[in-house]
Amino acid sequence: MRIIQLFVFSLFLLSNAAFAINPQVIIKTNLGDVTLELYPENAPQTVENFLGYVADDFYKGTIFHRVIPNFMVQGGGFDTAYKEKATKSPIQNEADNGLKNEIGTIAMARTSNIHSATAQFFINVANNSFLNFTAPSQRGYGYAVFGKVTSGMNVINQIGKTPTGSGGPFPGDVPKSTIIIETIELISTTE
């Protein structure tokens, strides 16, 4: 009898549970679309921060301003005239979350200050283990991964192979053809 009661109770819980899925966003660029799955369980503050910028249409009309072949593509902070957009306050670095800077993952860009990430992000086009958290120190903190490309990696790879040179205030690594983030939109949160 006890087993039957537990079984019925388990069915009740399952039937009434809302099965949450990870948030997904679509990055619409002038080269094509990229879909990302975000990981709030691993990087809650980072995902919340990124989705806040998405909700504010912050990324609309920004560019991928830094492209390094066999490394990463970076964007989300400058408009097409290379004017840096004003951001909210920096967030805490959540690089010690178990996620690795592997091909197709998205991580927060930052300065040499460990906790300086705001809106800029990068997508890895190689396995960049040297960017992973190794220790709670200046050298070892790493870069916080908070999601992964689920479709459109061909677009990211195309961006990663774009010829680069100088542009705006940057002496190098700037795509010679402007790669525009037309918009980033939230496409799902729960099911």
N, C-alpha and C positions, 0 to 999 in steps of 0.2 A: 504493500500500500504506500509506503514512504517513497519508493522509487517512482510510482505513478504520480504522486503529488509533486515531486521535484521536476518530473518531466513536464507536467502541465504548467507549473510555475515558469519553467524555462521557456516554454512556448509563448506564454503570456508576455514575458519580458521581450522576447524577440519580436513579437508582433507589434509591440508598442514602442519599440526603439526607433529613433530617427537615425538612419545610417548616414553618418557624415562622410563626405569624401573631401579630399584635399581641394582647395580652391584652384581653379584653372584660369589663366589669362591668355589672351591672344595679342601678340605684338604684330601690328599691321605696319609693314614697311613698304617702301617703293620698289623693293625687290621681291616681295612676297610675305606670306604670313608665317608666324612661328607661334606654336602653342606651348605653354609652360604649365607644369603642375607644381604648386608651391607646397612647402612642408611646414605648416604652422606648429606641428607637434615638436619638431626639432628646433625651429627658429621662430618662436612666437612673436617676439618684438620686431624682428626683421621683416617677417611677412606682413605684420600689421602696418609697419612703416611703408613698405612698398605698395600695399593695397591702398593706403591713404593717398599716396601720390597718384595712383591709378584713378581713384575716385575723384580727385581734384583736376583730372585731365592735364596734370603737370607734364606728362611725357609727349603730349601732342605737339608735333612739329620739332621735336628734338632730333639729334643726329647720333649716329655711331661715329664718334670723333677720333677713336684710337683703335687701330687694327694692327695686330702683330701676328703674321702667319705662324702656324703651328704653336700658337699660344692662346690668344683670346681676342674677343671683340668687345669694346667698351662703349657705352653710350648712356643717354639719359640725363645729361647735365647742361648741354649747350644747344642753342638754336642754330638755324642754318647760317646765321651771320657770325657764329662762334661767340655769341654773347652767353655768358654763364647765367643760368637761371637761379634766382633766389630760392633757397631751400629752408626747410624746417631745421630744428636743432638736430645735432648728430645723435646716433643711437649707440647703445652698448654693442660691442662685437660679440656675436654668438657663434664664433668659429669652433668652439669646443662643444660641438653638437653631434659628432659622429659622422657627419656628412663630409664627403671628400670632393676636392676640386678635380673632377673627372670630366671627360668629354661630355659636352651637352649640359653640364650643370651651370646654374646661374648663381653668382655670388655678388656681394656688395663690394664696390670699389671704395677705397679710403686713402687717406694720406699716410705718412709715417706714424701719425698718432693712431694708436690701436683703436680707439673708440671715436672715430671721426666720420664714419659712413653716414651719408644723407640720402641722396636720390640716385647717384650714379651706380651702375651695375656693370658686370661683365659676364659673358658666356664663354666658357672654356671650349676651345677647339682641339685641345690635347689634354692628356692626363698630367695635371700640374701639381704633383704631390708636394713640391716645395712651397705651395701656398696653403697647405693644410696646417691646422693647429698641431703643435707639438709640445708647447709648454706655455704657462701663463707669464710670458716675458715679452719684451719688445721684439726680439728676434723670432720667438716661437709662436706668437699668437695666431698668425694666419688670417685668412679671409673667409667670411661667413657664407657658406653655401646655404641657399634657402629654397631651391627648386631645381627642376630639370626640364629640358626640352622633351616634349612628347611627340611633336610633329613639327616639321619645318626645319630640321637640322640641315637639310640641303641649302636652305636660305642662309643659315649661319655660316656654313662652310663656304658659300659663295662670297659672303661678306669677308670672311677670313682670308680669301685669296685675292681680294681687291688690291690693285696697285695703290701704293701710298706715297706720300711725300709731305712737304710742309703745307700748313694751312692755318689761317687765323693766327693765334698766338703760339701755335705748336710748330717746332722745328722739324718734326717727322711723325710718321705713323698715322697720318691723316689720309683717309680715302681720297683719291683724286676725283672720283665721282661721288657726289654727296649721297649718303645713304640716310634717308629720312625715316624716323619713327613717326608714322602718320598718327597713330594712336595706340594705346594699350588699354584693353577692355577686359573686365572680369566677365567670364562666360559661365562659371558655375561655382557654387559654394557647398550646397547640400543636395542630397537626392531623396 
